[in-house]
Amino acid sequence: AQSVTQPDIHITVSEGASLELRCNYSYGATPYLFWYVQSPGQGLQLLLKYFSGDTLVQGIKGFEAEFKRSQSSFNLRKPSVHWSDAAEYFCAVGNNAGNMLTFGGGTRLMVKP
Amino acid sequence: DTGVSQDPRHKITKRGQNVTFRCDPISEHNRLYWYRQTLGQGPEFLTYFQNEAQLEKSRLLSDRFSAERPKGSFSTLEIQRTEQGDSAMYLCASSLGASGREYEQYFGPGTRLTVT
């Protein structure tokens, strides 16, 4: 069975500082990996995805993520955080049939001025 | 592209009542998904449709839950005899069933259900 772990429940960073959110997955085959962001009262927005190929993927809003098969990780990064990035971030793995996403528990990001 | 819409956005009901939620996917998307999200948790998969066919159901979907997508467009999720444990955000997503694109699920704003 597939699973996703996001070890950090809360993270606080200062505006302008760099950010890394951790994600570890468990899946028997080549994973399809995603990062979503959820702001209060908003739906989940897809930030970026990894299917195959280059292990460093670029997303929207200046985010990037790196797939490391040896570590079963797909960490999300941003070089300089803006106050508007404060939200909850979810990592997810998709099954090969493309009919189900399994999400991690989320990381709540707070940004200090 | 108007995005995925859900109605209502909020629903408060008394225990034992039935509730129904509606989801309108992105118009050209033939795949539709329902998820449930409780406070402080990530979304959990409930069920999935390809066109009008319900092809996958989670064990979380007890027999009090039923989902339909009668014409392969909008979908409804009904919960009968609601219990307090059903209180959650119910999320709908859709995707295009074309090669590679089926993995890109686009989510609606959700329906928040509170059972009193």
Interface residues (C-beta under 8 A of the other chain):
Chain A: V4 Y32 F34 Y36 G41 Q42 G43 L44 Q45 L46 K49 F51 F90 A92 G94 G98 N99 M100 L101 T102 F103 G104 G105 G106
Chain B: V4 R31 Y33 Y35 G40 Q41 G42 P43 E44 F45 Y48 Q50 L55 E56 L91 A93 S95 G97 G100 E102 Y103 E104 Q105 Y106 F107 G108 P109 G110
